[in-house]
Amino acid sequence: MPSQKSFRTKQKLARAQKQNRPIPQWIRLRTGNTIRMPQGNSTKTTIPPRRFHFRLYKVEMNHYRTSANPIELLTN
């Protein structure tokens, strides 16, 4: 991945980093320690089960580039 990222790529990576955190303890107390984790087979999102490790799971980045001409990329 390039060191100079676009703002859109940086936003997507920042959101994934914020979502990757443990469950707060007050939720464990509120629910009686019965917490259902996402299974990761949803059709809308690609959620890995439980927390994701940065080397095992990769954030899905969709690149919509169809041509290598930078002027065409700016006009779209």
Residue pairs with C-beta under 8 A, 6 or more apart in sequence:
5 13
9 61
12 59
12 61
13 59
16 59
20 51
20 52
21 51
22 51
23 35
27 35
28 35
37 49
37 50
38 47
38 49
39 47
39 49
40 46
40 47
40 48
40 49
46 60
48 57
65 73
67 73
